[in-house]
Amino acid sequence: MIKWLLTLGIVVLALLLWFGKGRSGGAAGPGAPRRRAPGPQAMVSCAHCGLHLPQPDALEGEGGRHYCSAEHRRLGPR
Ligand SMILES: [Zn+2]
C-alpha cells in the first residue's frame, strides 16, 4: 500500500514538474531578471572628469558632488 502511494506521489510530482516546465517555457521565463533597471536611471556626472554614470554606481563626495572613482573623489572637483 505504501509502495503504491509512493508511486502515485512520484507520478503526481512528475506531472507537476512537467506542467510547470511547459508553462514557463512559453513566455520567455516569468522568473527572468525583471527587477533591475525598471526605468531610466538617475545619471550623475563625475565632478572631476565629467563622466556620466548611474547614480547608484557613483561615489558621493563633499557638497553632494558625485565621482566616478575613489581616485577622482580624492582629487576633488576640477
Ligand atoms: Zn571621474
N, CA, C, O and the ligand as a Tripos MOL2 file, in Angstrom:
@<TRIPOS>MOLECULE
protein
  313   311    79     0     0
PROTEIN
NO_CHARGES

@<TRIPOS>ATOM
      1 N           0.8350   -1.2160    0.0000 N.3       1 MET1
      2 CA          0.0000    0.0000    0.0000 C.3       1 MET1
      3 C           0.8630    1.2570    0.0000 C.2       1 MET1
      4 O           0.6270    2.1920   -0.7660 O.2       1 MET1
      5 N           1.8630    1.2610    0.8690 N.am      2 ILE2
      6 CA          2.7640    2.4220    0.9280 C.3       2 ILE2
      7 C           3.5250    2.5680   -0.3780 C.2       2 ILE2
      8 O           3.7380    3.6780   -0.8670 O.2       2 ILE2
      9 N           3.9320    1.4390   -0.9340 N.am      3 LYS3
     10 CA          4.6540    1.4600   -2.2050 C.3       3 LYS3
     11 C           3.7910    2.1070   -3.2880 C.2       3 LYS3
     12 O           4.2670    2.8990   -4.1000 O.2       3 LYS3
     13 N           2.5240    1.7500   -3.2730 N.am      4 TRP4
     14 CA          1.5840    2.2560   -4.2800 C.3       4 TRP4
     15 C           1.4250    3.7780   -4.1430 C.2       4 TRP4
     16 O           1.4180    4.5180   -5.1270 O.2       4 TRP4
     17 N           1.2970    4.2150   -2.8690 N.am      5 LEU5
     18 CA          1.1600    5.6530   -2.6030 C.3       5 LEU5
     19 C           2.4090    6.4030   -3.0550 C.2       5 LEU5
     20 O           2.3310    7.4900   -3.6280 O.2       5 LEU5
     21 N           3.5480    5.8020   -2.7850 N.am      6 LEU6
     22 CA          4.8210    6.4220   -3.1920 C.3       6 LEU6
     23 C           4.8710    6.5940   -4.7070 C.2       6 LEU6
     24 O           5.2670    7.6430   -5.2150 O.2       6 LEU6
     25 N           4.4630    5.5480   -5.4140 N.am      7 THR7
     26 CA          4.4540    5.6000   -6.8760 C.3       7 THR7
     27 C           3.5280    6.7090   -7.3570 C.2       7 THR7
     28 O           3.8650    7.4770   -8.2580 O.2       7 THR7
     29 N           2.3570    6.7750   -6.7370 N.am      8 LEU8
     30 CA          1.3860    7.8130   -7.0970 C.3       8 LEU8
     31 C           1.9800    9.2050   -6.8520 C.2       8 LEU8
     32 O           1.8370   10.1150   -7.6690 O.2       8 LEU8
     33 N           2.6480    9.3410   -5.7090 N.am      9 GLY9
     34 CA          3.2660   10.6260   -5.3700 C.3       9 GLY9
     35 C           4.3070   11.0320   -6.3910 C.2       9 GLY9
     36 O           4.3790   12.1960   -6.7840 O.2       9 GLY9
     37 N           5.1140   10.0770   -6.8190 N.am     10 ILE10
     38 CA          6.1590   10.3740   -7.8020 C.3      10 ILE10
     39 C           5.5350   10.7800   -9.1280 C.2      10 ILE10
     40 O           6.0140   11.6950   -9.7980 O.2      10 ILE10
     41 N           4.4590   10.0880   -9.4980 N.am     11 VAL11
     42 CA          3.7820   10.4070  -10.7660 C.3      11 VAL11
     43 C           3.2070   11.8230  -10.7060 C.2      11 VAL11
     44 O           3.3420   12.5970  -11.6540 O.2      11 VAL11
     45 N           2.5660   12.1530   -9.5830 N.am     12 VAL12
     46 CA          1.9790   13.4950   -9.4180 C.3      12 VAL12
     47 C           3.0780   14.5530   -9.4760 C.2      12 VAL12
     48 O           2.9200   15.5910  -10.1180 O.2      12 VAL12
     49 N           4.1890   14.2770   -8.8000 N.am     13 LEU13
     50 CA          5.3170   15.2090   -8.7950 C.3      13 LEU13
     51 C           5.8510   15.4160  -10.2130 C.2      13 LEU13
     52 O           6.1320   16.5390  -10.6320 O.2      13 LEU13
     53 N           5.9820   14.3140  -10.9330 N.am     14 ALA14
     54 CA          6.4870   14.3860  -12.3030 C.3      14 ALA14
     55 C           5.5490   15.2070  -13.1660 C.2      14 ALA14
     56 O           5.9930   16.0140  -13.9830 O.2      14 ALA14
     57 N           4.2390   15.0000  -12.9830 N.am     15 LEU15
     58 CA          3.2580   15.7570  -13.7580 C.3      15 LEU15
     59 C           3.3490   17.2460  -13.4330 C.2      15 LEU15
     60 O           3.2920   18.0910  -14.3260 O.2      15 LEU15
     61 N           3.4900   17.5540  -12.1490 N.am     16 LEU16
     62 CA          3.5920   18.9580  -11.7330 C.3      16 LEU16
     63 C           4.8230   19.6060  -12.3530 C.2      16 LEU16
     64 O           4.7620   20.7270  -12.8580 O.2      16 LEU16
     65 N           5.9350   18.8900  -12.3100 N.am     17 LEU17
     66 CA          7.1720   19.4070  -12.8900 C.3      17 LEU17
     67 C           7.0040   19.6190  -14.3870 C.2      17 LEU17
     68 O           7.4380   20.6280  -14.9420 O.2      17 LEU17
     69 N           6.3630   18.6410  -15.0290 N.am     18 TRP18
     70 CA          6.1700   18.6960  -16.4860 C.3      18 TRP18
     71 C           5.3440   19.9150  -16.8790 C.2      18 TRP18
     72 O           5.6960   20.6590  -17.7930 O.2      18 TRP18
     73 N           4.2170   20.1020  -16.1530 N.am     19 PHE19
     74 CA          3.3390   21.2260  -16.4910 C.3      19 PHE19
     75 C           3.9820   22.5590  -16.1110 C.2      19 PHE19
     76 O           3.8100   23.5610  -16.8060 O.2      19 PHE19
     77 N           4.7120   22.5610  -15.0210 N.am     20 GLY20
     78 CA          5.3910   23.7920  -14.6190 C.3      20 GLY20
     79 C           6.4030   24.2130  -15.6670 C.2      20 GLY20
     80 O           6.5260   25.3930  -15.9970 O.2      20 GLY20
     81 N           7.1350   23.2180  -16.1890 N.am     21 LYS21
     82 CA          8.1320   23.4830  -17.2100 C.3      21 LYS21
     83 C           7.4890   23.9980  -18.4780 C.2      21 LYS21
     84 O           7.9530   24.9720  -19.0690 O.2      21 LYS21
     85 N           6.4010   23.3320  -18.9020 N.am     22 GLY22
     86 CA          5.7270   23.7000  -20.1380 C.3      22 GLY22
     87 C           5.1940   25.1100  -20.0840 C.2      22 GLY22
     88 O           5.2020   25.8190  -21.0900 O.2      22 GLY22
     89 N           4.7270   25.5260  -18.9140 N.am     23 ARG23
     90 CA          4.1260   26.8490  -18.7920 C.3      23 ARG23
     91 C           5.1880   27.9540  -18.8280 C.2      23 ARG23
     92 O           5.0100   28.9800  -19.4850 O.2      23 ARG23
     93 N           6.2910   27.7250  -18.1130 N.am     24 SER24
     94 CA          7.3020   28.7820  -18.0300 C.3      24 SER24
     95 C           8.1120   28.8840  -19.3150 C.2      24 SER24
     96 O           8.7070   29.9250  -19.5920 O.2      24 SER24
     97 N           8.1380   27.8120  -20.1010 N.am     25 GLY25
     98 CA          8.9480   27.8090  -21.3030 C.3      25 GLY25
     99 C           8.3930   28.7150  -22.3850 C.2      25 GLY25
    100 O           9.1450   29.1800  -23.2420 O.2      25 GLY25
    101 N           7.0880   28.9780  -22.3640 N.am     26 GLY26
    102 CA          6.4610   29.7300  -23.4400 C.3      26 GLY26
    103 C           6.7300   31.2210  -23.3800 C.2      26 GLY26
    104 O           7.0820   31.8360  -24.3870 O.2      26 GLY26
    105 N           6.5650   31.8010  -22.2010 N.am     27 ALA27
    106 CA          6.5890   33.2630  -22.0890 C.3      27 ALA27
    107 C           7.9570   33.7930  -21.6860 C.2      27 ALA27
    108 O           8.0510   34.7090  -20.8690 O.2      27 ALA27
    109 N           9.0080   33.2320  -22.2460 N.am     28 ALA28
    110 CA         10.3690   33.7150  -22.0160 C.3      28 ALA28
    111 C          10.7490   33.7380  -20.5400 C.2      28 ALA28
    112 O          11.5820   34.5390  -20.1170 O.2      28 ALA28
    113 N          10.1320   32.8520  -19.7600 N.am     29 GLY29
    114 CA         10.5110   32.7190  -18.3570 C.3      29 GLY29
    115 C           9.9910   33.8350  -17.4760 C.2      29 GLY29
    116 O          10.5140   34.9500  -17.5130 O.2      29 GLY29
    117 N           8.9590   33.5490  -16.6770 N.am     30 PRO30
    118 CA          8.4470   34.5900  -15.7800 C.3      30 PRO30
    119 C           9.4330   34.9020  -14.6610 C.2      30 PRO30
    120 O           9.3480   35.9510  -14.0210 O.2      30 PRO30
    121 N          10.3730   33.9790  -14.4280 N.am     31 GLY31
    122 CA         11.3670   34.2120  -13.3750 C.3      31 GLY31
    123 C          12.5960   34.9340  -13.8850 C.2      31 GLY31
    124 O          13.6140   34.9910  -13.1950 O.2      31 GLY31
    125 N          12.5140   35.4870  -15.0830 N.am     32 ALA32
    126 CA         13.6540   36.1960  -15.6580 C.3      32 ALA32
    127 C          13.9470   37.4580  -14.8450 C.2      32 ALA32
    128 O          13.0580   37.9970  -14.1860 O.2      32 ALA32
    129 N          15.1790   37.9180  -14.8960 N.am     33 PRO33
    130 CA         15.5270   39.1230  -14.1220 C.3      33 PRO33
    131 C          14.6890   40.3140  -14.5520 C.2      33 PRO33
    132 O          14.9060   40.8830  -15.6230 O.2      33 PRO33
    133 N          13.7550   40.6800  -13.7350 N.am     34 ARG34
    134 CA         12.8720   41.7930  -14.0660 C.3      34 ARG34
    135 C          13.0950   42.9450  -13.0920 C.2      34 ARG34
    136 O          12.5560   44.0380  -13.2670 O.2      34 ARG34
    137 N          13.8910   42.6830  -12.0710 N.am     35 ARG35
    138 CA         13.9990   43.6610  -11.0030 C.3      35 ARG35
    139 C          14.9260   44.8150  -11.3580 C.2      35 ARG35
    140 O          14.7040   45.9460  -10.9280 O.2      35 ARG35
    141 N          15.9580   44.5350  -12.1370 N.am     36 ARG36
    142 CA         16.9410   45.5870  -12.3800 C.3      36 ARG36
    143 C          16.4870   46.5440  -13.4790 C.2      36 ARG36
    144 O          15.8840   46.1320  -14.4700 O.2      36 ARG36
    145 N          16.7800   47.7950  -13.2920 N.am     37 ALA37
    146 CA         16.5130   48.8650  -14.2510 C.3      37 ALA37
    147 C          15.0710   48.8800  -14.7160 C.2      37 ALA37
    148 O          14.8010   48.6220  -15.8890 O.2      37 ALA37
    149 N          14.1390   49.1750  -13.8240 N.am     38 PRO38
    150 CA         12.7410   49.2300  -14.2390 C.3      38 PRO38
    151 C          12.4380   50.4530  -15.0840 C.2      38 PRO38
    152 O          11.4780   50.4490  -15.8540 O.2      38 PRO38
    153 N          13.2240   51.4790  -14.9540 N.am     39 GLY39
    154 CA         13.0050   52.6850  -15.7420 C.3      39 GLY39
    155 C          14.3180   53.3830  -15.9690 C.2      39 GLY39
    156 O          15.3770   52.8280  -15.6750 O.2      39 GLY39
    157 N          14.2680   54.6040  -16.4930 N.am     40 PRO40
    158 CA         15.5120   55.3570  -16.6870 C.3      40 PRO40
    159 C          16.1840   55.6510  -15.3500 C.2      40 PRO40
    160 O          15.5640   56.1810  -14.4280 O.2      40 PRO40
    161 N          17.4480   55.2990  -15.2660 N.am     41 GLN41
    162 CA         18.1770   55.5190  -14.0190 C.3      41 GLN41
    163 C          18.6570   56.9580  -13.9270 C.2      41 GLN41
    164 O          18.9470   57.6070  -14.9310 O.2      41 GLN41
    165 N          18.7320   57.4340  -12.6970 N.am     42 ALA42
    166 CA         19.2500   58.7830  -12.4840 C.3      42 ALA42
    167 C          20.7320   58.7960  -12.8290 C.2      42 ALA42
    168 O          21.5110   57.9980  -12.3080 O.2      42 ALA42
    169 N          21.1080   59.7100  -13.7120 N.am     43 MET43
    170 CA         22.5090   59.8020  -14.1140 C.3      43 MET43
    171 C          23.1500   61.0190  -13.4500 C.2      43 MET43
    172 O          22.5380   62.0790  -13.3190 O.2      43 MET43
    173 N          24.3740   60.8340  -13.0470 N.am     44 VAL44
    174 CA         25.1320   61.9460  -12.4730 C.3      44 VAL44
    175 C          26.4540   62.0310  -13.2290 C.2      44 VAL44
    176 O          26.8640   61.0730  -13.8840 O.2      44 VAL44
    177 N          27.0990   63.1510  -13.1380 N.am     45 SER45
    178 CA         28.3910   63.2780  -13.8020 C.3      45 SER45
    179 C          29.4780   63.4670  -12.7530 C.2      45 SER45
    180 O          29.2810   64.1030  -11.7170 O.2      45 SER45
    181 N          30.6130   62.8980  -13.0620 N.am     46 CYS46
    182 CA         31.7540   62.9960  -12.1650 C.3      46 CYS46
    183 C          32.2010   64.4570  -12.0810 C.2      46 CYS46
    184 O          32.3810   65.1210  -13.1010 O.2      46 CYS46
    185 N          32.3770   64.9420  -10.8620 N.am     47 ALA47
    186 CA         32.7630   66.3400  -10.6730 C.3      47 ALA47
    187 C          34.2040   66.5800  -11.1150 C.2      47 ALA47
    188 O          34.6120   67.7280  -11.2890 O.2      47 ALA47
    189 N          34.9690   65.5230  -11.2950 N.am     48 HIS48
    190 CA         36.3720   65.6820  -11.6830 C.3      48 HIS48
    191 C          36.5560   65.5870  -13.1940 C.2      48 HIS48
    192 O          37.1520   66.4730  -13.8060 O.2      48 HIS48
    193 N          36.0470   64.5200  -13.7910 N.am     49 CYS49
    194 CA         36.2930   64.3170  -15.2170 C.3      49 CYS49
    195 C          35.0380   64.4830  -16.0710 C.2      49 CYS49
    196 O          35.1220   64.5000  -17.3000 O.2      49 CYS49
    197 N          33.8700   64.6080  -15.4250 N.am     50 GLY50
    198 CA         32.6520   64.8420  -16.1840 C.3      50 GLY50
    199 C          32.0130   63.5920  -16.7470 C.2      50 GLY50
    200 O          31.0300   63.6790  -17.4820 O.2      50 GLY50
    201 N          32.5480   62.4390  -16.4200 N.am     51 LEU51
    202 CA         31.9900   61.1780  -16.9020 C.3      51 LEU51
    203 C          30.5860   60.9800  -16.3430 C.2      51 LEU51
    204 O          30.3430   61.1910  -15.1550 O.2      51 LEU51
    205 N          29.6660   60.5720  -17.2130 N.am     52 HIS52
    206 CA         28.3030   60.2960  -16.7670 C.3      52 HIS52
    207 C          28.1830   58.8370  -16.3520 C.2      52 HIS52
    208 O          28.6410   57.9320  -17.0500 O.2      52 HIS52
    209 N          27.5610   58.6330  -15.2060 N.am     53 LEU53
    210 CA         27.3800   57.2740  -14.7140 C.3      53 LEU53
    211 C          26.1100   57.2020  -13.8750 C.2      53 LEU53
    212 O          25.6620   58.2170  -13.3410 O.2      53 LEU53
    213 N          25.5230   56.0080  -13.7540 N.am     54 PRO54
    214 CA         24.3130   55.8730  -12.9440 C.3      54 PRO54
    215 C          24.5930   56.2490  -11.4910 C.2      54 PRO54
    216 O          25.6470   55.9330  -10.9370 O.2      54 PRO54
    217 N          23.6260   56.9260  -10.8950 N.am     55 GLN55
    218 CA         23.8280   57.4140   -9.5280 C.3      55 GLN55
    219 C          24.1900   56.2960   -8.5300 C.2      55 GLN55
    220 O          25.0380   56.5150   -7.6650 O.2      55 GLN55
    221 N          23.5710   55.1100   -8.6270 N.am     56 PRO56
    222 CA         23.9540   54.0560   -7.6730 C.3      56 PRO56
    223 C          25.4200   53.6490   -7.7690 C.2      56 PRO56
    224 O          25.9990   53.1650   -6.7960 O.2      56 PRO56
    225 N          26.0250   53.8480   -8.9600 N.am     57 ASP57
    226 CA         27.4310   53.4750   -9.1490 C.3      57 ASP57
    227 C          28.3830   54.5910   -8.7600 C.2      57 ASP57
    228 O          29.5850   54.3650   -8.6240 O.2      57 ASP57
    229 N          27.8610   55.7800   -8.5810 N.am     58 ALA58
    230 CA         28.7220   56.9180   -8.3030 C.3      58 ALA58
    231 C          29.1110   56.9750   -6.8270 C.2      58 ALA58
    232 O          28.3870   56.4940   -5.9550 O.2      58 ALA58
    233 N          30.2550   57.5690   -6.5760 N.am     59 LEU59
    234 CA         30.7020   57.7930   -5.2040 C.3      59 LEU59
    235 C          30.3530   59.2180   -4.8260 C.2      59 LEU59
    236 O          30.5960   60.1560   -5.5850 O.2      59 LEU59
    237 N          29.7840   59.3660   -3.6560 N.am     60 GLU60
    238 CA         29.3860   60.7020   -3.2410 C.3      60 GLU60
    239 C          30.5030   61.3540   -2.4470 C.2      60 GLU60
    240 O          31.0960   60.7480   -1.5550 O.2      60 GLU60
    241 N          30.7750   62.6070   -2.7940 N.am     61 GLY61
    242 CA         31.8380   63.3400   -2.1190 C.3      61 GLY61
    243 C          31.2790   64.5150   -1.3470 C.2      61 GLY61
    244 O          30.0930   64.5670   -1.0210 O.2      61 GLY61
    245 N          32.1570   65.4500   -1.0650 N.am     62 GLU62
    246 CA         31.7390   66.6220   -0.2950 C.3      62 GLU62
    247 C          30.7740   67.4870   -1.1060 C.2      62 GLU62
    248 O          30.8800   67.5780   -2.3290 O.2      62 GLU62
    249 N          29.8400   68.1140   -0.4120 N.am     63 GLY63
    250 CA         28.9250   69.0400   -1.0570 C.3      63 GLY63
    251 C          27.9370   68.3650   -1.9940 C.2      63 GLY63
    252 O          27.3800   69.0130   -2.8800 O.2      63 GLY63
    253 N          27.7120   67.0620   -1.8060 N.am     64 GLY64
    254 CA         26.7570   66.3480   -2.6520 C.3      64 GLY64
    255 C          27.2760   66.1080   -4.0570 C.2      64 GLY64
    256 O          26.4990   65.7690   -4.9500 O.2      64 GLY64
    257 N          28.5750   66.2780   -4.2710 N.am     65 ARG65
    258 CA         29.1430   66.0150   -5.5900 C.3      65 ARG65
    259 C          29.2860   64.5150   -5.7920 C.2      65 ARG65
    260 O          29.3620   63.7380   -4.8400 O.2      65 ARG65
    261 N          29.3210   64.1380   -7.0570 N.am     66 HIS66
    262 CA         29.4750   62.7170   -7.3850 C.3      66 HIS66
    263 C          30.7720   62.4980   -8.1420 C.2      66 HIS66
    264 O          31.2300   63.3540   -8.9000 O.2      66 HIS66
    265 N          31.3430   61.3370   -7.9170 N.am     67 TYR67
    266 CA         32.6020   60.9970   -8.5720 C.3      67 TYR67
    267 C          32.5180   59.5920   -9.1470 C.2      67 TYR67
    268 O          31.7810   58.7460   -8.6380 O.2      67 TYR67
    269 N          33.2750   59.3480  -10.2070 N.am     68 CYS68
    270 CA         33.2450   58.0500  -10.8640 C.3      68 CYS68
    271 C          34.1300   57.0470  -10.1530 C.2      68 CYS68
    272 O          33.9240   55.8400  -10.2800 O.2      68 CYS68
    273 N          35.0960   57.5190   -9.4170 N.am     69 SER69
    274 CA         36.0020   56.6060   -8.7350 C.3      69 SER69
    275 C          36.5470   57.2550   -7.4600 C.2      69 SER69
    276 O          36.4570   58.4680   -7.2730 O.2      69 SER69
    277 N          37.1070   56.4250   -6.6020 N.am     70 ALA70
    278 CA         37.6870   56.9350   -5.3590 C.3      70 ALA70
    279 C          38.8460   57.8680   -5.6540 C.2      70 ALA70
    280 O          39.0970   58.8260   -4.9240 O.2      70 ALA70
    281 N          39.5590   57.5640   -6.7580 N.am     71 GLU71
    282 CA         40.7000   58.3970   -7.1460 C.3      71 GLU71
    283 C          40.2410   59.8100   -7.4780 C.2      71 GLU71
    284 O          40.8480   60.7850   -7.0350 O.2      71 GLU71
    285 N          39.1710   59.9210   -8.2570 N.am     72 HIS72
    286 CA         38.6670   61.2460   -8.6330 C.3      72 HIS72
    287 C          38.0420   61.9630   -7.4360 C.2      72 HIS72
    288 O          38.0510   63.1920   -7.3590 O.2      72 HIS72
    289 N          37.4990   61.1720   -6.5020 N.am     73 ARG73
    290 CA         36.9520   61.8040   -5.3030 C.3      73 ARG73
    291 C          38.0920   62.4050   -4.4690 C.2      73 ARG73
    292 O          37.9530   63.4590   -3.8490 O.2      73 ARG73
    293 N          39.2160   61.6940   -4.4800 N.am     74 ARG74
    294 CA         40.3850   62.1870   -3.7450 C.3      74 ARG74
    295 C          40.9420   63.4460   -4.4010 C.2      74 ARG74
    296 O          41.3590   64.3830   -3.7200 O.2      74 ARG74
    297 N          40.9430   63.4540   -5.7450 N.am     75 LEU75
    298 CA         41.4760   64.6130   -6.4590 C.3      75 LEU75
    299 C          40.5430   65.8240   -6.3760 C.2      75 LEU75
    300 O          40.9820   66.9660   -6.5110 O.2      75 LEU75
    301 N          39.2480   65.5600   -6.1510 N.am     76 GLY76
    302 CA         38.3000   66.6490   -5.9740 C.3      76 GLY76
    303 C          37.7990   67.2270   -7.2850 C.2      76 GLY76
    304 O          38.2260   66.8050   -8.3590 O.2      76 GLY76
    305 N          36.8800   68.2070   -7.1960 N.am     77 PRO77
    306 CA         36.3010   68.7990   -8.4180 C.3      77 PRO77
    307 C          37.3180   69.6040   -9.1980 C.2      77 PRO77
    308 O          38.2420   70.1900   -8.6340 O.2      77 PRO77
    309 N          37.1310   69.6210  -10.5080 N.am     78 ARG78
    310 CA         38.0570   70.3470  -11.3590 C.3      78 ARG78
    311 C          37.3670   71.5740  -11.9230 C.2      78 ARG78
    312 O          37.9770   72.3340  -12.6750 O.2      78 ARG78
    313 ZN         35.8970   60.9140  -12.8760 Zn       79 ZN79
@<TRIPOS>BOND
     1     1     2 1
     2     2     3 1
     3     3     4 2
     4     3     5 am
     5     5     6 1
     6     6     7 1
     7     7     8 2
     8     7     9 am
     9     9    10 1
    10    10    11 1
    11    11    12 2
    12    11    13 am
    13    13    14 1
    14    14    15 1
    15    15    16 2
    16    15    17 am
    17    17    18 1
    18    18    19 1
    19    19    20 2
    20    19    21 am
    21    21    22 1
    22    22    23 1
    23    23    24 2
    24    23    25 am
    25    25    26 1
    26    26    27 1
    27    27    28 2
    28    27    29 am
    29    29    30 1
    30    30    31 1
    31    31    32 2
    32    31    33 am
    33    33    34 1
    34    34    35 1
    35    35    36 2
    36    35    37 am
    37    37    38 1
    38    38    39 1
    39    39    40 2
    40    39    41 am
    41    41    42 1
    42    42    43 1
    43    43    44 2
    44    43    45 am
    45    45    46 1
    46    46    47 1
    47    47    48 2
    48    47    49 am
    49    49    50 1
    50    50    51 1
    51    51    52 2
    52    51    53 am
    53    53    54 1
    54    54    55 1
    55    55    56 2
    56    55    57 am
    57    57    58 1
    58    58    59 1
    59    59    60 2
    60    59    61 am
    61    61    62 1
    62    62    63 1
    63    63    64 2
    64    63    65 am
    65    65    66 1
    66    66    67 1
    67    67    68 2
    68    67    69 am
    69    69    70 1
    70    70    71 1
    71    71    72 2
    72    71    73 am
    73    73    74 1
    74    74    75 1
    75    75    76 2
    76    75    77 am
    77    77    78 1
    78    78    79 1
    79    79    80 2
    80    79    81 am
    81    81    82 1
    82    82    83 1
    83    83    84 2
    84    83    85 am
    85    85    86 1
    86    86    87 1
    87    87    88 2
    88    87    89 am
    89    89    90 1
    90    90    91 1
    91    91    92 2
    92    91    93 am
    93    93    94 1
    94    94    95 1
    95    95    96 2
    96    95    97 am
    97    97    98 1
    98    98    99 1
    99    99   100 2
   100    99   101 am
   101   101   102 1
   102   102   103 1
   103   103   104 2
   104   103   105 am
   105   105   106 1
   106   106   107 1
   107   107   108 2
   108   107   109 am
   109   109   110 1
   110   110   111 1
   111   111   112 2
   112   111   113 am
   113   113   114 1
   114   114   115 1
   115   115   116 2
   116   115   117 am
   117   117   118 1
   118   118   119 1
   119   119   120 2
   120   119   121 am
   121   121   122 1
   122   122   123 1
   123   123   124 2
   124   123   125 am
   125   125   126 1
   126   126   127 1
   127   127   128 2
   128   127   129 am
   129   129   130 1
   130   130   131 1
   131   131   132 2
   132   131   133 am
   133   133   134 1
   134   134   135 1
   135   135   136 2
   136   135   137 am
   137   137   138 1
   138   138   139 1
   139   139   140 2
   140   139   141 am
   141   141   142 1
   142   142   143 1
   143   143   144 2
   144   143   145 am
   145   145   146 1
   146   146   147 1
   147   147   148 2
   148   147   149 am
   149   149   150 1
   150   150   151 1
   151   151   152 2
   152   151   153 am
   153   153   154 1
   154   154   155 1
   155   155   156 2
   156   155   157 am
   157   157   158 1
   158   158   159 1
   159   159   160 2
   160   159   161 am
   161   161   162 1
   162   162   163 1
   163   163   164 2
   164   163   165 am
   165   165   166 1
   166   166   167 1
   167   167   168 2
   168   167   169 am
   169   169   170 1
   170   170   171 1
   171   171   172 2
   172   171   173 am
   173   173   174 1
   174   174   175 1
   175   175   176 2
   176   175   177 am
   177   177   178 1
   178   178   179 1
   179   179   180 2
   180   179   181 am
   181   181   182 1
   182   182   183 1
   183   183   184 2
   184   183   185 am
   185   185   186 1
   186   186   187 1
   187   187   188 2
   188   187   189 am
   189   189   190 1
   190   190   191 1
   191   191   192 2
   192   191   193 am
   193   193   194 1
   194   194   195 1
   195   195   196 2
   196   195   197 am
   197   197   198 1
   198   198   199 1
   199   199   200 2
   200   199   201 am
   201   201   202 1
   202   202   203 1
   203   203   204 2
   204   203   205 am
   205   205   206 1
   206   206   207 1
   207   207   208 2
   208   207   209 am
   209   209   210 1
   210   210   211 1
   211   211   212 2
   212   211   213 am
   213   213   214 1
   214   214   215 1
   215   215   216 2
   216   215   217 am
   217   217   218 1
   218   218   219 1
   219   219   220 2
   220   219   221 am
   221   221   222 1
   222   222   223 1
   223   223   224 2
   224   223   225 am
   225   225   226 1
   226   226   227 1
   227   227   228 2
   228   227   229 am
   229   229   230 1
   230   230   231 1
   231   231   232 2
   232   231   233 am
   233   233   234 1
   234   234   235 1
   235   235   236 2
   236   235   237 am
   237   237   238 1
   238   238   239 1
   239   239   240 2
   240   239   241 am
   241   241   242 1
   242   242   243 1
   243   243   244 2
   244   243   245 am
   245   245   246 1
   246   246   247 1
   247   247   248 2
   248   247   249 am
   249   249   250 1
   250   250   251 1
   251   251   252 2
   252   251   253 am
   253   253   254 1
   254   254   255 1
   255   255   256 2
   256   255   257 am
   257   257   258 1
   258   258   259 1
   259   259   260 2
   260   259   261 am
   261   261   262 1
   262   262   263 1
   263   263   264 2
   264   263   265 am
   265   265   266 1
   266   266   267 1
   267   267   268 2
   268   267   269 am
   269   269   270 1
   270   270   271 1
   271   271   272 2
   272   271   273 am
   273   273   274 1
   274   274   275 1
   275   275   276 2
   276   275   277 am
   277   277   278 1
   278   278   279 1
   279   279   280 2
   280   279   281 am
   281   281   282 1
   282   282   283 1
   283   283   284 2
   284   283   285 am
   285   285   286 1
   286   286   287 1
   287   287   288 2
   288   287   289 am
   289   289   290 1
   290   290   291 1
   291   291   292 2
   292   291   293 am
   293   293   294 1
   294   294   295 1
   295   295   296 2
   296   295   297 am
   297   297   298 1
   298   298   299 1
   299   299   300 2
   300   299   301 am
   301   301   302 1
   302   302   303 1
   303   303   304 2
   304   303   305 am
   305   305   306 1
   306   306   307 1
   307   307   308 2
   308   307   309 am
   309   309   310 1
   310   310   311 1
   311   311   312 2
@<TRIPOS>SUBSTRUCTURE
     1 MET1         2 RESIDUE 1 A MET
     2 ILE2         6 RESIDUE 1 A ILE
     3 LYS3        10 RESIDUE 1 A LYS
     4 TRP4        14 RESIDUE 1 A TRP
     5 LEU5        18 RESIDUE 1 A LEU
     6 LEU6        22 RESIDUE 1 A LEU
     7 THR7        26 RESIDUE 1 A THR
     8 LEU8        30 RESIDUE 1 A LEU
     9 GLY9        34 RESIDUE 1 A GLY
    10 ILE10       38 RESIDUE 1 A ILE
    11 VAL11       42 RESIDUE 1 A VAL
    12 VAL12       46 RESIDUE 1 A VAL
    13 LEU13       50 RESIDUE 1 A LEU
    14 ALA14       54 RESIDUE 1 A ALA
    15 LEU15       58 RESIDUE 1 A LEU
    16 LEU16       62 RESIDUE 1 A LEU
    17 LEU17       66 RESIDUE 1 A LEU
    18 TRP18       70 RESIDUE 1 A TRP
    19 PHE19       74 RESIDUE 1 A PHE
    20 GLY20       78 RESIDUE 1 A GLY
    21 LYS21       82 RESIDUE 1 A LYS
    22 GLY22       86 RESIDUE 1 A GLY
    23 ARG23       90 RESIDUE 1 A ARG
    24 SER24       94 RESIDUE 1 A SER
    25 GLY25       98 RESIDUE 1 A GLY
    26 GLY26      102 RESIDUE 1 A GLY
    27 ALA27      106 RESIDUE 1 A ALA
    28 ALA28      110 RESIDUE 1 A ALA
    29 GLY29      114 RESIDUE 1 A GLY
    30 PRO30      118 RESIDUE 1 A PRO
    31 GLY31      122 RESIDUE 1 A GLY
    32 ALA32      126 RESIDUE 1 A ALA
    33 PRO33      130 RESIDUE 1 A PRO
    34 ARG34      134 RESIDUE 1 A ARG
    35 ARG35      138 RESIDUE 1 A ARG
    36 ARG36      142 RESIDUE 1 A ARG
    37 ALA37      146 RESIDUE 1 A ALA
    38 PRO38      150 RESIDUE 1 A PRO
    39 GLY39      154 RESIDUE 1 A GLY
    40 PRO40      158 RESIDUE 1 A PRO
    41 GLN41      162 RESIDUE 1 A GLN
    42 ALA42      166 RESIDUE 1 A ALA
    43 MET43      170 RESIDUE 1 A MET
    44 VAL44      174 RESIDUE 1 A VAL
    45 SER45      178 RESIDUE 1 A SER
    46 CYS46      182 RESIDUE 1 A CYS
    47 ALA47      186 RESIDUE 1 A ALA
    48 HIS48      190 RESIDUE 1 A HIS
    49 CYS49      194 RESIDUE 1 A CYS
    50 GLY50      198 RESIDUE 1 A GLY
    51 LEU51      202 RESIDUE 1 A LEU
    52 HIS52      206 RESIDUE 1 A HIS
    53 LEU53      210 RESIDUE 1 A LEU
    54 PRO54      214 RESIDUE 1 A PRO
    55 GLN55      218 RESIDUE 1 A GLN
    56 PRO56      222 RESIDUE 1 A PRO
    57 ASP57      226 RESIDUE 1 A ASP
    58 ALA58      230 RESIDUE 1 A ALA
    59 LEU59      234 RESIDUE 1 A LEU
    60 GLU60      238 RESIDUE 1 A GLU
    61 GLY61      242 RESIDUE 1 A GLY
    62 GLU62      246 RESIDUE 1 A GLU
    63 GLY63      250 RESIDUE 1 A GLY
    64 GLY64      254 RESIDUE 1 A GLY
    65 ARG65      258 RESIDUE 1 A ARG
    66 HIS66      262 RESIDUE 1 A HIS
    67 TYR67      266 RESIDUE 1 A TYR
    68 CYS68      270 RESIDUE 1 A CYS
    69 SER69      274 RESIDUE 1 A SER
    70 ALA70      278 RESIDUE 1 A ALA
    71 GLU71      282 RESIDUE 1 A GLU
    72 HIS72      286 RESIDUE 1 A HIS
    73 ARG73      290 RESIDUE 1 A ARG
    74 ARG74      294 RESIDUE 1 A ARG
    75 LEU75      298 RESIDUE 1 A LEU
    76 GLY76      302 RESIDUE 1 A GLY
    77 PRO77      306 RESIDUE 1 A PRO
    78 ARG78      310 RESIDUE 1 A ARG
    79 ZN79       313 GROUP 0 **** ****
